[in-house]
Amino acid sequence: MGAWMRRRDVARAVLDRVDEILQRPLSDLVATGPADRLVDTRNAQLAVTACNLAALELLRDEGIRPTVVAGHSVGEFSALFAAGVLSLEDTLTLVRRRSDLMAAVSRVGGMASVMKLDLAEVERLVGSVTDEGEPLVVGIENGRGHTVVSGSARALDRFVDAVDGRAPVTRLAVSNAFHSPLMDEAQQQWREEVDRYTFAAPDVPVIPNVRGTEVTDPVDLHECVIDQLTGRVRWTETLDTLGARGERTKVEVGDSKALTKIARAQGHTWFTMSDPATPARLARVAEQAAGPGREVAS
């Protein structure tokens, strides 16, 4: 993860600064693994964030600035940094605290990706298998016909049985049921943690996960971050909001193609920073356009 970024001085400087702030050699773990340690949410969330921050600096080095930002799940914190809402230190310490709280949740659940079923049908099936003691919810709306359900292991098993082979269901390699009621256990501590931070007014609009629409009020952004732990990631609405704005160029920040694939499946044109040629290519696009028109997602 992030191997090519480490070879660029500006990105390497960011990764070194991340290690300094966290007081641990996270960049080595990002570069070499092992994979079983990267799956641990206490490492995974910070690793993703570190790559996002390094990629953002590479874009800035090419003179590229966002006109709107959005982040998928933990990527929302990188988006808040990109918009000037959070400092580098606050971004990393919030992500570290978030990952620690989520990892400490005592009740373990799971998540599964569901393809080729519309949202209404997924919600119907979820409702048919969940109860108060064994919750299951739609945790993430990735796109039309692409949903992630999240909740207790038993309810998830019942959901897979209810789908009964009518659609592809893939269990995700995650350590718990994020964006679900199982995270309620950590919610109060998370609120207390977020309340310690000051959110600055954003330089550009932010599209929070729990809204899927533009937000510019720092108080609203603060509440959205609190709600994000248990709330639904409304990425389908986020893509619709981005599309309606009319910007020409959209970039997935970080060392991943996942959001780019989701966006392209919905007919959107995206670039991904997992390609080392992307920063220079975007700089050329910006020169040709002779004006703003960049969006950033992480």
C-alpha positions as CSV (number, residue, x, y, z in Angstrom):
1,M,0.0,0.0,0.0
2,G,1.4,3.4,-1.0
3,A,4.7,2.0,-2.2
4,W,5.0,4.4,-5.2
5,M,4.2,7.4,-3.0
6,R,7.1,6.6,-0.7
7,R,9.4,7.2,-3.6
8,R,8.2,10.8,-4.0
9,D,9.9,13.3,-1.6
10,V,6.7,15.4,-0.9
11,A,4.7,12.2,-0.1
12,R,7.5,10.7,1.9
13,A,7.7,13.9,4.0
14,V,4.0,13.5,4.9
15,L,4.4,9.9,5.8
16,D,7.4,10.7,8.0
17,R,5.3,13.4,9.7
18,V,2.5,10.9,10.2
19,D,4.9,8.6,12.0
20,E,6.1,11.5,14.1
21,I,2.6,12.5,15.2
22,L,1.5,8.9,15.9
23,Q,4.9,8.1,17.5
24,R,5.0,4.8,15.7
25,P,6.4,3.6,12.3
26,L,3.1,3.4,10.6
27,S,4.7,4.1,7.2
28,D,6.7,0.8,7.4
29,L,3.5,-1.1,8.1
30,V,1.8,0.6,5.2
31,A,4.6,-0.3,2.9
32,T,5.4,-3.9,3.9
33,G,2.5,-5.2,6.0
34,P,2.0,-8.0,7.0
35,A,-1.5,-8.2,5.6
36,D,-3.0,-9.7,8.8
37,R,-1.9,-6.6,10.7
38,L,-3.3,-4.2,8.1
39,V,-6.7,-5.9,8.4
40,D,-6.9,-4.9,12.1
41,T,-9.1,-1.8,12.1
42,R,-6.6,-0.1,14.5
43,N,-4.1,-0.2,11.7
44,A,-6.3,-0.2,8.6
45,Q,-8.0,3.1,9.3
46,L,-4.7,4.9,10.0
47,A,-3.0,3.2,7.0
48,V,-5.7,4.4,4.7
49,T,-5.6,7.9,6.1
50,A,-1.8,8.1,5.8
51,C,-2.0,7.2,2.1
52,N,-4.8,9.7,1.5
53,L,-2.8,12.5,3.1
54,A,0.3,11.6,1.1
55,A,-1.7,11.6,-2.1
56,L,-3.3,14.9,-1.3
57,E,0.2,16.4,-0.9
58,L,1.2,15.0,-4.3
59,L,-1.8,16.8,-5.8
60,R,-1.0,20.0,-4.1
61,D,2.5,19.8,-5.3
62,E,1.1,19.8,-8.9
63,G,-1.0,22.9,-8.0
64,I,-4.2,20.9,-7.8
65,R,-6.8,22.1,-5.3
66,P,-10.3,20.6,-4.7
67,T,-13.6,22.5,-5.3
68,V,-15.6,20.0,-3.2
69,V,-14.6,17.0,-1.1
70,A,-16.2,13.8,0.1
71,G,-14.8,10.7,1.9
72,H,-16.0,7.2,2.1
73,S,-16.3,6.0,5.8
74,V,-12.9,6.7,7.4
75,G,-12.0,8.6,4.3
76,E,-14.3,11.4,5.5
77,F,-11.5,12.6,7.9
78,S,-9.1,13.0,5.0
79,A,-11.7,15.0,3.2
80,L,-12.2,17.2,6.2
81,F,-8.4,17.8,6.2
82,A,-8.4,18.6,2.5
83,A,-11.2,21.2,3.1
84,G,-9.2,22.8,5.9
85,V,-11.7,21.7,8.6
86,L,-9.2,19.7,10.6
87,S,-5.4,20.0,11.0
88,L,-3.1,17.2,10.2
89,E,-2.6,16.4,13.9
90,D,-6.3,16.5,14.6
91,T,-7.1,14.3,11.6
92,L,-4.7,11.6,12.7
93,T,-5.6,11.7,16.4
94,L,-9.4,11.5,15.6
95,V,-8.9,8.6,13.3
96,R,-6.7,6.8,15.9
97,R,-9.3,7.3,18.6
98,R,-12.1,6.2,16.2
99,S,-10.3,3.0,15.3
100,D,-9.5,2.2,18.9
101,L,-13.1,2.7,20.0
102,M,-14.4,0.6,17.1
103,A,-11.9,-2.2,17.9
104,A,-12.9,-2.2,21.5
105,V,-16.6,-2.9,20.9
106,S,-17.3,-6.2,22.7
107,R,-19.9,-7.6,20.4
108,V,-18.5,-8.8,17.2
109,G,-20.5,-8.8,14.0
110,G,-19.8,-8.7,10.3
111,M,-20.5,-7.0,7.0
112,A,-21.4,-8.3,3.5
113,S,-21.5,-6.7,0.0
114,V,-24.7,-7.3,-2.0
115,M,-24.7,-6.8,-5.8
116,K,-27.5,-6.7,-8.3
117,L,-30.3,-6.1,-5.8
118,D,-32.0,-2.7,-5.6
119,L,-31.9,-0.9,-2.3
120,A,-35.6,-1.4,-1.5
121,E,-35.3,-5.2,-1.9
122,V,-32.2,-5.3,0.3
123,E,-33.9,-3.3,3.0
124,R,-36.9,-5.6,2.8
125,L,-34.7,-8.6,3.3
126,V,-32.8,-6.9,6.1
127,G,-36.1,-6.2,7.8
128,S,-37.2,-9.8,7.5
129,V,-34.1,-11.2,9.3
130,T,-33.3,-8.6,12.0
131,D,-34.7,-8.2,15.5
132,E,-33.9,-6.2,18.6
133,G,-31.3,-8.7,19.8
134,E,-29.8,-9.5,16.5
135,P,-29.7,-6.2,14.4
136,L,-28.8,-6.0,10.7
137,V,-28.9,-2.7,8.7
138,V,-27.9,-1.3,5.4
139,G,-24.6,0.2,6.5
140,I,-23.3,1.5,3.1
141,E,-25.1,2.5,-0.1
142,N,-22.2,2.3,-2.6
143,G,-24.2,2.7,-5.7
144,R,-27.3,1.5,-7.4
145,G,-27.3,-2.3,-7.1
146,H,-24.3,-2.3,-4.8
147,T,-25.1,-2.3,-1.0
148,V,-23.3,-3.3,2.1
149,V,-25.2,-4.8,5.1
150,S,-23.8,-4.7,8.6
151,G,-24.8,-6.2,11.9
152,S,-24.8,-9.3,14.1
153,A,-23.3,-12.5,12.8
154,R,-26.5,-14.5,13.2
155,A,-28.6,-11.9,11.4
156,L,-26.0,-11.8,8.6
157,D,-26.2,-15.6,8.3
158,R,-30.0,-15.3,8.0
159,F,-29.7,-12.6,5.4
160,V,-27.5,-14.7,3.2
161,D,-30.0,-17.5,3.5
162,A,-32.8,-15.1,2.6
163,V,-31.1,-14.0,-0.5
164,D,-30.9,-17.6,-1.4
165,G,-28.5,-17.2,-4.3
166,R,-30.6,-14.6,-6.2
167,A,-27.7,-12.1,-6.0
168,P,-24.0,-12.2,-5.3
169,V,-23.3,-11.7,-1.6
170,T,-19.6,-11.4,-0.4
171,R,-18.6,-11.3,3.2
172,L,-16.1,-8.5,3.8
173,A,-12.7,-9.0,5.5
174,V,-13.4,-6.6,8.3
175,S,-13.1,-6.9,12.1
176,N,-16.6,-5.8,13.0
177,A,-20.0,-4.5,11.9
178,F,-19.2,-0.8,11.2
179,H,-21.9,1.7,10.5
180,S,-24.4,-0.4,12.4
181,P,-26.1,-0.5,15.8
182,L,-23.3,-2.7,17.1
183,M,-21.2,0.5,17.3
184,D,-23.7,2.0,19.7
185,E,-21.5,0.8,22.5
186,A,-18.8,3.3,21.5
187,Q,-21.1,6.1,20.5
188,Q,-21.0,8.1,23.7
189,Q,-17.2,8.0,24.1
190,W,-16.9,9.0,20.4
191,R,-19.2,12.0,21.0
192,E,-17.1,13.1,23.9
193,E,-13.9,12.7,21.9
194,V,-15.2,14.7,18.9
195,D,-16.5,17.4,21.2
196,R,-12.9,18.1,22.2
197,Y,-12.0,19.3,18.7
198,T,-12.7,22.6,17.0
199,F,-14.0,22.2,13.4
200,A,-13.0,25.2,11.2
201,A,-15.2,26.5,8.4
202,P,-14.4,24.5,5.3
203,D,-12.6,26.1,2.4
204,V,-14.8,24.1,0.0
205,P,-18.1,22.3,0.5
206,V,-17.9,18.9,2.2
207,I,-20.4,16.0,1.4
208,P,-20.7,14.0,4.7
209,N,-21.5,10.3,4.6
210,V,-24.7,10.6,6.7
211,R,-26.1,13.4,4.5
212,G,-25.0,12.8,0.9
213,T,-25.4,16.5,0.3
214,E,-23.2,19.5,0.6
215,V,-22.5,21.0,4.0
216,T,-20.5,24.2,4.8
217,D,-21.5,24.8,8.4
218,P,-18.7,23.5,10.7
219,V,-21.3,22.8,13.5
220,D,-23.2,20.6,11.1
221,L,-19.9,18.9,10.0
222,H,-19.1,18.2,13.7
223,E,-22.5,16.5,14.2
224,C,-22.1,14.5,11.0
225,V,-18.8,13.1,12.2
226,I,-20.4,12.1,15.5
227,D,-23.3,10.3,13.7
228,Q,-21.0,8.6,11.2
229,L,-19.9,5.9,13.6
230,T,-23.3,4.2,13.5
231,G,-24.9,6.0,10.6
232,R,-25.3,4.9,7.0
233,V,-22.7,5.8,4.3
234,R,-24.9,7.4,1.6
235,W,-22.4,7.1,-1.2
236,T,-25.0,6.8,-3.9
237,E,-26.4,10.2,-3.0
238,T,-22.8,11.6,-2.7
239,L,-22.1,10.5,-6.3
240,D,-25.4,12.1,-7.4
241,T,-24.5,15.3,-5.6
242,L,-21.1,15.4,-7.2
243,G,-22.6,14.7,-10.7
244,A,-25.1,17.5,-10.3
245,R,-22.4,20.1,-9.6
246,G,-20.9,19.7,-13.1
247,E,-17.2,19.6,-12.3
248,R,-15.2,17.9,-15.0
249,T,-12.6,16.0,-13.0
250,K,-13.0,13.7,-10.0
251,V,-10.1,12.1,-8.2
252,E,-10.0,9.2,-5.8
253,V,-7.3,10.1,-3.3
254,G,-5.2,7.3,-1.7
255,D,-3.8,4.0,-3.0
256,S,-7.1,2.4,-4.1
257,K,-9.3,1.9,-7.1
258,A,-12.4,0.9,-5.1
259,L,-14.3,4.2,-5.3
260,T,-13.2,4.8,-8.9
261,K,-14.7,1.4,-9.9
262,I,-17.9,2.2,-8.1
263,A,-18.2,5.6,-9.7
264,R,-17.4,4.4,-13.2
265,A,-20.1,1.7,-12.8
266,Q,-22.5,4.6,-12.2
267,G,-21.3,6.4,-15.4
268,H,-19.0,8.9,-13.7
269,T,-15.5,9.7,-15.0
270,W,-12.9,9.4,-12.3
271,F,-9.1,9.4,-11.9
272,T,-7.4,7.3,-9.2
273,M,-4.2,8.2,-7.3
274,S,-3.3,4.5,-7.2
275,D,-1.8,5.3,-10.7
276,P,1.5,7.1,-10.3
277,A,0.9,9.1,-13.5
278,T,-2.3,10.6,-12.1
279,P,-0.9,13.8,-10.6
280,A,0.9,14.9,-13.7
281,R,-2.0,13.9,-15.9
282,L,-4.4,16.0,-13.8
283,A,-2.0,19.0,-14.0
284,R,-2.2,18.8,-17.8
285,V,-6.0,18.5,-17.6
286,A,-6.2,21.6,-15.4
287,E,-3.9,23.6,-17.8
288,Q,-6.1,22.6,-20.7
289,A,-9.3,23.5,-18.8
290,A,-7.7,26.9,-17.7
291,G,-9.9,27.0,-14.6
292,P,-11.2,25.1,-11.6
293,G,-13.0,21.9,-11.8
294,R,-11.5,19.3,-9.5
295,E,-13.3,17.3,-6.9
296,V,-11.6,15.0,-4.4
297,A,-12.9,11.8,-2.8
298,S,-11.0,9.7,-0.3
